[in-house]
């Protein structure tokens, strides 16, 4: 682009206007003001065209009026993260932001030629919100990894393995269930724990049935529950002792329904095996199934 100071009858460069500036006639007919020439108009017009090109929009031959004819504004919002504006046609997957009640929310357009109101959940996908206290809530499904080995959360993901390469961090000898030293697990929130010493539990009092096994990372103990593990963004219908991994915000959290019917946050990690009690007898009757 040309500098403004390169045009005839223009202002020289200054600290405030490093590329110079245009000036008016000192009086009508003096002809000492800056002429508007083709090169000047080209420098103004073509950057606007280039924004349209970047957005994949072809000039439609209509005069921009700032109301109904807004091709340039439509191009801007389709190439950058800008505030949502009613009446603009948004392309698919374009991100916009809006502020309501002091909460900033980012949305993604779910379709092409999207002119629907941002409150329409079929047309706009909520990505994240930033609350007044700067708490960030994510509304996306994501594959969260722990550490640098691309290992999933809410499981035991390192330590002892068997001949097939599967996790072998738990054993059952008679009525004694043991989580072995050196096993490494990651909670739903992404915190990694290493078992410093063998942790055992007596299962002789369990009734027949199938049990999920959990390591309570805060208490350092094993727990068994005949329950269901849910992983979802929306709270499911849960029975007592069921576990819900809430994926609606980051970090994830694990919650268990207690005997009072309330959800209680628990820093627990499931073991890579289920316990099947096929008969109730002193000295055994249980089997581990990976």
C-alpha positions in Angstrom: 0.0 0.0 0.0 1.1 3.5 -0.6 1.8 5.9 2.2 -0.5 8.9 2.4 2.5 11.2 2.4 3.4 10.0 -1.1 0.3 11.8 -2.6 0.5 15.4 -3.8 -0.6 18.1 -1.3 -0.6 15.7 1.6 0.6 16.0 5.1 4.1 14.8 6.0 4.8 11.9 8.4 4.5 12.7 12.1 4.7 10.6 15.3 0.9 10.4 15.4 0.5 9.9 11.6 3.7 7.9 10.6 2.4 7.5 7.0 1.4 11.0 6.5 -2.2 12.3 6.1 -4.6 13.9 3.7 -5.6 17.5 3.9 -8.5 19.6 2.8 -8.4 22.7 0.6 -7.5 25.8 2.6 -10.6 27.4 1.0 -13.0 26.4 -1.8 -11.2 26.5 -5.2 -7.7 26.8 -3.7 -6.8 23.4 -5.1 -4.2 22.9 -2.3 -5.9 19.9 -0.8 -5.0 16.2 -1.5 -6.4 15.0 -4.8 -8.5 11.7 -4.7 -6.9 9.6 -7.4 -7.3 6.1 -8.7 -4.3 4.7 -6.8 -5.7 6.1 -3.6 -9.1 4.5 -4.1 -7.5 1.2 -5.1 -5.5 1.1 -1.8 -8.8 1.6 0.1 -11.1 -0.7 -2.0 -8.9 -3.7 -2.6 -8.2 -4.5 1.1 -12.0 -4.6 1.5 -12.3 -7.0 -1.5 -9.5 -9.2 0.0 -11.5 -9.6 3.2 -14.5 -10.8 1.1 -12.2 -13.2 -0.8 -10.9 -14.6 2.5 -14.4 -15.2 3.6 -15.4 -16.8 0.2 -17.9 -14.0 -0.6 -18.2 -12.5 -4.1 -19.3 -8.8 -4.3 -23.0 -8.8 -5.2 -23.0 -5.4 -7.0 -25.2 -3.8 -4.3 -24.3 -0.7 -2.4 -23.3 -1.3 1.2 -25.8 0.5 3.5 -24.9 -0.8 7.0 -28.4 -2.2 7.5 -29.5 -4.8 5.0 -26.5 -4.6 2.7 -23.6 -5.7 4.8 -21.3 -7.9 2.8 -18.1 -6.5 4.4 -19.4 -7.1 8.0 -20.6 -10.5 6.9 -17.1 -11.3 5.7 -15.5 -10.1 8.9 -17.6 -12.3 11.1 -16.9 -15.3 8.9 -13.1 -15.0 9.1 -12.6 -14.0 12.8 -14.0 -14.5 16.3 -16.3 -11.5 16.6 -19.4 -10.6 18.7 -22.7 -12.2 17.5 -24.8 -9.8 15.4 -28.4 -10.3 14.4 -29.2 -10.4 10.7 -25.8 -11.6 9.6 -25.6 -14.8 7.6 -23.0 -17.1 9.2 -21.2 -20.0 7.6 -21.0 -23.5 9.2 -18.5 -23.9 12.1 -18.0 -20.1 12.4 -17.3 -19.1 16.1 -19.0 -16.1 17.6 -19.2 -14.7 21.2 -21.9 -12.9 23.1 -22.2 -11.4 26.6 -25.4 -11.8 28.7 -25.5 -10.9 32.4 -21.7 -10.5 32.5 -21.1 -14.0 31.2 -19.2 -14.4 28.0 -20.2 -17.4 25.9 -18.7 -18.7 22.7 -20.9 -20.5 20.1 -20.3 -22.4 16.9 -22.6 -22.1 13.9 -24.2 -25.5 13.2 -25.2 -24.8 9.6 -24.4 -22.7 6.5 -26.3 -19.4 5.8 -27.2 -19.3 9.5 -29.3 -16.3 10.3 -31.1 -17.8 13.3 -31.0 -16.2 16.7 -28.2 -17.4 18.9 -30.6 -18.8 21.4 -31.6 -21.5 18.8 -29.8 -24.6 20.1 -30.4 -26.4 16.7 -28.5 -23.7 14.9 -25.9 -22.7 17.4 -23.7 -25.0 19.5 -22.5 -23.7 22.9 -18.7 -24.2 23.2 -17.7 -22.5 26.4 -18.7 -19.8 28.9 -16.6 -17.5 31.1 -18.4 -16.5 34.3 -17.9 -13.3 36.3 -15.4 -15.0 38.6 -13.4 -16.1 35.5 -14.5 -19.7 35.9 -14.5 -21.4 32.5 -17.2 -24.0 31.7 -16.7 -26.2 28.6 -19.7 -27.7 26.8 -17.8 -30.1 24.5 -17.1 -33.8 24.2 -13.4 -34.3 24.4 -10.9 -37.1 24.6 -9.0 -36.0 27.7 -5.5 -37.4 28.2 -3.3 -37.5 31.2 0.5 -36.9 31.0 2.2 -37.3 27.6 1.3 -40.9 26.8 -2.2 -40.2 25.6 -3.7 -42.3 28.4 -7.4 -41.9 29.3 -8.6 -40.6 32.6 -10.8 -42.4 35.2 -8.9 -45.6 35.0 -5.7 -47.4 36.0 -3.4 -46.8 33.0 0.1 -47.8 34.0 1.9 -50.3 36.2 1.9 -54.1 36.0 0.6 -55.8 32.9 -0.1 -59.4 32.0 1.3 -61.4 29.1 -1.3 -59.8 26.7 -0.3 -56.3 27.8 -3.5 -55.7 29.7 -3.5 -54.1 33.1 -2.8 -56.6 35.9 -2.9 -54.4 38.9 -5.4 -56.4 41.0 -5.3 -60.0 42.3 -7.8 -62.2 44.1 -6.4 -64.9 46.5 -9.2 -66.6 48.4 -11.2 -63.9 50.0 -8.4 -61.3 49.7 -8.6 -58.7 46.9 -5.4 -56.8 46.4 -4.5 -53.7 44.4 -0.8 -54.0 43.7 2.0 -51.6 44.6 3.2 -49.5 41.6 -0.2 -49.3 39.9 -0.9 -45.9 38.5 -4.4 -44.5 38.1 -5.9 -41.2 37.0 -9.1 -39.7 38.4 -11.9 -38.2 36.4 -10.5 -34.8 37.3 -7.2 -35.7 35.7 -5.2 -36.2 38.9 -2.7 -39.1 38.7 -2.1 -41.4 41.7 0.5 -44.1 42.3 -0.2 -46.9 44.7 2.7 -46.8 47.1 2.0 -50.2 48.8 -0.3 -53.2 48.3 -3.9 -52.3 49.3 -6.2 -55.3 50.2 -9.8 -55.9 51.2 -11.7 -58.9 52.5 -14.6 -59.9 50.2 -15.9 -62.8 52.3 -19.0 -60.8 53.3 -20.2 -60.0 49.8 -23.4 -61.5 48.5 -23.6 -63.2 45.1 -23.5 -60.8 42.2 -21.1 -58.7 40.0 -19.2 -55.8 41.6 -17.3 -52.9 40.2 -14.0 -52.3 42.0 -12.7 -48.8 43.0 -9.6 -47.3 44.6 -10.5 -44.4 46.9 -7.5 -42.1 46.2 -8.2 -39.8 49.1 -8.5 -42.6 51.7 -6.1 -45.1 50.0 -8.6 -48.0 50.3 -10.4 -50.4 48.0 -14.2 -50.4 47.6 -16.6 -52.8 45.9 -20.1 -51.8 44.6 -22.8 -53.6 42.7 -23.5 -50.4 40.7 -23.6 -48.8 37.3 -21.0 -46.3 36.0 -22.4 -43.5 33.9 -20.3 -41.1 31.7 -22.3 -38.2 30.3 -22.9 -34.5 30.2 -26.4 -34.7 31.7 -27.1 -36.2 35.1 -28.6 -39.7 34.6 -31.2 -41.6 36.6 -29.1 -43.1 39.3 -29.6 -45.7 42.1 -27.8 -45.7 45.4 -24.0 -46.3 44.9 -24.2 -45.6 41.2 -21.3 -43.4 39.9 -21.6 -40.6 37.4 -18.6 -39.1 35.6 -19.8 -35.5 34.8 -18.3 -34.5 31.4 -20.3 -31.2 31.1 -17.4 -29.0 32.3 -13.6 -29.3 32.7 -12.1 -30.8 34.6 -14.4 -33.8 34.7 -15.7 -34.9 38.1 -16.9 -38.3 39.6 -19.9 -38.4 41.8 -21.6 -41.2 43.7 -25.2 -41.3 44.9 -25.0 -41.9 48.7 -27.5 -43.6 51.0 -29.4 -40.4 51.4 -30.0 -40.1 47.7 -27.6 -37.2 47.3 -24.7 -36.8 44.8 -21.4 -36.8 46.6 -18.1 -35.9 44.9 -15.7 -38.8 45.2 -12.0 -39.0 44.1 -12.3 -42.7 43.1 -10.7 -44.7 40.2 -12.2 -47.9 38.8 -10.0 -51.0 38.6 -9.6 -52.8 35.2 -11.6 -55.8 36.4 -15.0 -56.8 37.8 -15.6 -59.1 40.7 -18.1 -62.0 40.2 -19.3 -63.7 43.3 -20.8 -66.9 42.1 -21.3 -68.6 45.4 -21.2 -67.5 49.0 -18.7 -69.7 50.9 -15.9 -69.4 53.4 -12.6 -69.5 51.5 -13.7 -68.2 48.1 -16.2 -68.2 45.4 -15.1 -65.1 43.6 -13.6 -64.5 40.2 -12.0 -61.5 38.6 -13.1 -60.7 35.0 -11.1 -58.1 33.1 
